[in-house]
């Protein structure tokens, strides 16, 4: 179906302890967190439907239910926050993007040669009337409708 996606033993040594322990129900033991986590990673990387999850990762419905449970309980948010705190960052490469993209006058609906009014007061006077009651005429016509 697809190439198996896994995490290395070193990566799992960091991730595994951050995931909640799973308990089986009745006589069914809980599946291995690592295998299920790798199945979730396969889903994220492949973009496939859950039903197409390879059997190597367990039953698709079991992996999906654990994924939903972890999302709802905030496991992934906590995992990302903890991993971000553990990783030493090089802040010398931090940047702020201040790119400005100007649109052509056609893109914003202005006609060539018409200057855009400045400020809110000028804007109300310069814009054509809209379909508001005041623009449609007197209130008497509206009341008779």
Protein Blocks (a to p, Z undefined) as FASTA:
>chain_A
ZZcddddfklmmmmmmmpccdddehjbccddfklmmmmmmmmmmnopafklpcfknopfk
lmmmmmmmmmmnommmmmmmmmmmmpccdfklgccdfbdcdddfklnopaehiacdehjk
lmmmmpccdfbfklnocfklmmmZZ
